[in-house]
Amino acid sequence: MTTLKAIVVDDEKLARRGMVLRLAEMPEIEVIEQCSNGEEAVKAIVALNPDLVFLDIQMPGMDGFDVVCELQSDAMPLIIFVTAFDQYAIDAFKVHAVDYVLKPIDDDRLSQAVERAVKRHSQESYSGDSKEQLMAVVQGRHGSGATMEVATEQKASGTWPERLTIKDGNEFQFIKIAEIQWIDAAGDYMCVHAAGKTHIMRTTMKRLESSLNPETFIRVHRSSMVNVNCIVSAVTHTNGEYMLSLDGGAQLKVSRSFRDRIKELLAS
């Protein structure tokens, strides 16, 4: 029988305890960590690499959707959302193959969600697709994801643009490129992490990468790139991967396919 390593995330202690007790009755699930907020969840997911996360949506500070945005596509676990309200586009979760359970939790409904997670985990290469589907849900919450576009200043001879201009409907946001710490792609959705905020846009990694200075922004995963000026440390893993720590506490995995550039940086 497949056993999924799971993390339970909820800002309410009693809710976490209740979920853990229910999951203890399910041989398919091994709870390896509990988190009380979004920040703890991101750190635990990066460090423990769980197969599945039971993620509360309504949390103060970084909510469940914010947690999804902060995770690398290539290291994305399966997500079962937990919510006390059905106002968060429950039908959209179904459409985008993201499961959910409503509070108060029904044991049969939880069992169905776990069964679905086990089946999805048995499928190959679900991680990247999972985040792309999740990002569609996140954008649906804002109600404008389908029309979001991105434009970048054209670089002059020998120079690179100093900001990104993101157009969302009638609203424009200007992001200083020097403040961008890392970028993650999930299909046609891009998560740009800058100055403590995550900006979501519809574009491609190829288009965005071509607008950034390759001496400053380098690929660390098939779907992630990092601003080298924001790297504060790098740790080598036994499997040949690196773990980068960035200003502000973010941690990124560097796959073996992209580790040579990191080795060059460390040697310089």
C-alpha positions as CSV (number, residue, x, y, z in Angstrom):
1,M,0.0,0.0,0.0
2,T,1.3,3.5,-0.9
3,T,1.9,5.7,2.1
4,L,2.0,9.5,1.6
5,K,4.1,11.7,3.8
6,A,1.8,14.6,4.8
7,I,1.9,18.0,6.5
8,V,-1.1,19.5,8.2
9,V,-1.3,23.3,8.1
10,D,-3.9,25.2,10.1
11,D,-3.7,28.3,12.4
12,E,-6.2,26.7,14.8
13,K,-4.6,24.2,17.2
14,L,-7.8,22.2,17.7
15,A,-8.4,22.0,14.0
16,R,-4.8,20.6,13.5
17,R,-5.3,18.1,16.3
18,G,-8.7,17.0,14.8
19,M,-7.2,16.5,11.4
20,V,-4.2,14.5,12.7
21,L,-6.5,12.2,14.7
22,R,-8.6,11.5,11.7
23,L,-5.5,10.9,9.5
24,A,-4.1,8.5,12.1
25,E,-6.9,6.1,11.2
26,M,-5.8,6.1,7.5
27,P,-2.9,3.8,6.7
28,E,-2.3,5.6,3.5
29,I,-1.2,8.8,5.4
30,E,1.8,9.4,7.6
31,V,1.7,12.9,9.2
32,I,5.3,14.1,9.5
33,E,4.8,17.7,10.5
34,Q,2.2,20.2,11.7
35,C,2.4,23.9,11.0
36,S,0.4,26.8,12.5
37,N,0.9,29.4,9.7
38,G,1.9,29.9,6.1
39,E,5.5,30.8,6.9
40,E,6.1,27.6,8.8
41,A,4.4,25.7,6.1
42,V,6.7,26.9,3.3
43,K,9.8,26.1,5.4
44,A,8.5,22.7,6.3
45,I,7.6,21.8,2.7
46,V,11.0,22.8,1.4
47,A,12.8,20.9,4.2
48,L,10.7,17.8,4.4
49,N,9.5,17.3,0.8
50,P,6.1,15.9,1.7
51,D,3.9,14.1,-0.8
52,L,0.7,15.8,0.4
53,V,-0.3,18.9,2.3
54,F,-3.6,19.5,4.1
55,L,-3.7,23.3,3.7
56,D,-6.0,25.7,5.5
57,I,-7.0,28.6,3.2
58,Q,-8.0,31.2,5.8
59,M,-4.9,32.0,7.9
60,P,-3.7,35.4,9.1
61,G,-0.7,36.8,7.2
62,M,0.3,34.3,4.5
63,D,-2.9,32.4,3.6
64,G,-3.2,29.0,1.8
65,F,-3.1,30.6,-1.6
66,D,0.0,32.6,-0.7
67,V,1.7,29.3,0.4
68,V,1.1,27.8,-3.1
69,C,2.7,30.9,-4.8
70,E,5.8,30.6,-2.6
71,L,6.6,27.0,-3.6
72,Q,8.7,25.9,-6.5
73,S,6.8,24.1,-9.3
74,D,9.4,21.3,-9.4
75,A,9.0,20.7,-5.7
76,M,5.2,21.0,-5.5
77,P,3.4,18.5,-3.3
78,L,-0.2,17.5,-3.8
79,I,-2.6,20.0,-2.0
80,I,-5.9,19.3,-0.3
81,F,-7.4,22.6,0.7
82,V,-9.3,22.9,4.0
83,T,-11.8,25.6,4.3
84,A,-14.7,26.6,6.5
85,F,-16.4,28.5,3.7
86,D,-17.6,27.5,0.2
87,Q,-17.1,31.0,-1.1
88,Y,-13.6,30.1,-2.4
89,A,-14.8,28.8,-5.8
90,I,-15.2,25.2,-4.8
91,D,-16.3,24.3,-8.3
92,A,-13.0,25.7,-9.6
93,F,-11.1,23.3,-7.3
94,K,-13.0,20.5,-9.0
95,V,-12.4,21.8,-12.5
96,H,-8.6,22.2,-11.9
97,A,-8.2,18.8,-10.2
98,V,-7.5,20.4,-6.8
99,D,-9.3,18.6,-3.9
100,Y,-10.8,20.2,-0.8
101,V,-12.6,19.4,2.4
102,L,-15.0,21.7,4.2
103,K,-15.0,22.4,7.9
104,P,-16.5,20.8,10.0
105,I,-14.7,17.9,8.4
106,D,-16.8,14.9,7.3
107,D,-14.9,11.6,7.7
108,D,-16.2,10.2,4.4
109,R,-15.4,13.3,2.5
110,L,-11.8,13.3,3.9
111,S,-11.4,9.6,2.9
112,Q,-12.5,10.5,-0.6
113,A,-9.9,13.3,-0.8
114,V,-7.2,11.0,0.5
115,E,-8.1,8.3,-2.0
116,R,-7.9,10.8,-4.8
117,A,-4.5,12.0,-3.6
118,V,-3.2,8.5,-3.5
119,K,-4.3,7.9,-7.1
120,R,-2.8,11.2,-8.3
121,H,0.5,10.5,-6.6
122,S,0.8,7.2,-8.5
123,Q,0.7,9.2,-11.8
124,E,4.1,10.4,-13.1
125,S,5.1,14.1,-13.4
126,Y,2.1,15.5,-11.5
127,S,4.0,18.2,-9.7
128,G,4.4,20.9,-12.4
129,D,0.9,20.3,-13.7
130,S,-0.4,20.6,-10.1
131,K,1.0,24.0,-9.6
132,E,-0.3,25.3,-12.9
133,Q,-3.8,24.1,-12.0
134,L,-3.4,25.7,-8.6
135,M,-2.3,29.0,-10.1
136,A,-5.5,29.0,-12.2
137,V,-7.5,28.8,-9.0
138,V,-5.5,31.6,-7.4
139,Q,-6.0,33.8,-10.3
140,G,-9.7,32.9,-10.3
141,R,-9.9,34.3,-6.8
142,H,-8.7,37.6,-8.1
143,G,-11.1,37.4,-11.1
144,S,-8.6,38.7,-13.7
145,G,-6.1,36.0,-14.4
146,A,-7.4,35.3,-17.9
147,T,-6.6,38.8,-19.1
148,M,-3.3,39.4,-17.3
149,E,-0.4,40.4,-19.6
150,V,3.2,41.4,-19.1
151,A,5.3,44.0,-20.8
152,T,8.9,44.7,-20.3
153,E,10.9,47.8,-21.2
154,Q,13.0,47.2,-24.3
155,K,16.7,47.1,-23.4
156,A,18.8,49.8,-25.0
157,S,22.2,49.0,-26.6
158,G,24.4,47.4,-23.9
159,T,21.8,47.9,-21.1
160,W,19.0,45.9,-19.5
161,P,15.6,47.2,-18.3
162,E,15.3,48.3,-14.7
163,R,11.7,47.4,-14.2
164,L,8.9,45.2,-15.2
165,T,5.5,46.6,-16.1
166,I,2.6,44.3,-15.4
167,K,-0.8,45.2,-16.9
168,D,-3.8,43.6,-15.3
169,G,-6.9,45.0,-16.9
170,N,-6.7,48.8,-16.4
171,E,-4.1,48.5,-13.6
172,F,-0.4,48.8,-14.0
173,Q,2.2,47.6,-11.5
174,F,5.9,48.6,-11.8
175,I,8.4,46.2,-10.3
176,K,12.1,47.1,-9.9
177,I,14.1,44.3,-11.4
178,A,16.8,44.7,-8.8
179,E,14.2,43.8,-6.1
180,I,13.3,40.5,-7.8
181,Q,14.7,37.6,-5.8
182,W,13.5,34.7,-7.7
183,I,11.0,33.6,-10.4
184,D,9.0,30.4,-10.7
185,A,7.0,29.2,-13.7
186,A,3.9,27.0,-13.8
187,G,2.9,26.7,-17.4
188,D,2.0,30.1,-18.6
189,Y,1.8,31.5,-15.1
190,M,4.8,33.3,-13.6
191,C,5.3,33.9,-9.9
192,V,7.7,36.9,-9.5
193,H,8.9,37.2,-6.0
194,A,10.1,40.8,-5.3
195,A,10.4,42.9,-2.1
196,G,8.5,40.5,0.0
197,K,5.5,40.2,-2.4
198,T,4.6,37.7,-5.1
199,H,3.3,39.0,-8.4
200,I,1.5,36.6,-10.7
201,M,1.4,37.1,-14.5
202,R,0.6,35.4,-17.7
203,T,3.6,35.0,-19.8
204,T,6.3,32.4,-20.6
205,M,9.6,31.8,-18.9
206,K,11.4,32.2,-22.3
207,R,10.0,35.6,-22.8
208,L,10.7,36.9,-19.4
209,E,14.1,35.3,-19.2
210,S,15.1,37.1,-22.5
211,S,14.4,40.4,-20.8
212,L,16.6,39.8,-17.8
213,N,20.4,40.1,-17.6
214,P,21.8,36.5,-17.7
215,E,24.7,37.6,-15.5
216,T,22.2,38.4,-12.7
217,F,19.4,35.9,-13.3
218,I,20.3,32.2,-13.7
219,R,18.2,29.1,-14.0
220,V,18.3,26.7,-11.0
221,H,15.5,24.4,-12.0
222,R,13.6,23.8,-15.2
223,S,11.0,26.2,-14.0
224,S,12.9,28.5,-11.6
225,M,15.5,31.3,-11.9
226,V,17.2,33.3,-9.2
227,N,18.8,36.7,-8.7
228,V,22.4,35.8,-7.8
229,N,22.7,39.0,-5.8
230,C,20.1,37.6,-3.4
231,I,21.8,34.4,-2.6
232,V,23.2,34.4,0.9
233,S,24.3,30.7,1.2
234,A,24.3,27.3,-0.5
235,V,24.3,23.8,1.0
236,T,25.2,20.7,-0.9
237,H,23.0,17.6,-0.6
238,T,24.2,14.0,-1.0
239,N,22.1,13.6,-4.1
240,G,24.1,16.3,-5.9
241,E,21.5,19.0,-5.5
242,Y,22.1,22.4,-3.8
243,M,19.8,24.3,-1.5
244,L,20.0,28.0,-1.8
245,S,19.0,30.5,0.9
246,L,18.0,33.9,-0.2
247,D,17.6,37.3,1.5
248,G,14.3,37.2,3.4
249,G,14.4,33.5,4.1
250,A,13.3,31.9,0.9
251,Q,15.0,28.5,0.1
252,L,15.3,27.1,-3.4
253,K,16.4,23.7,-4.7
254,V,19.0,23.6,-7.5
255,S,18.6,20.5,-9.6
256,R,21.7,18.6,-10.8
257,S,21.0,19.8,-14.4
258,F,21.7,23.4,-13.3
259,R,24.3,22.9,-10.6
260,D,27.3,23.8,-12.7
261,R,26.5,27.5,-12.7
262,I,26.1,27.5,-9.0
263,K,29.5,25.8,-8.7
264,E,31.0,28.6,-10.8
265,L,29.4,31.3,-8.5
266,L,30.8,29.5,-5.4
267,A,34.3,29.3,-6.9
268,S,34.4,32.9,-8.0
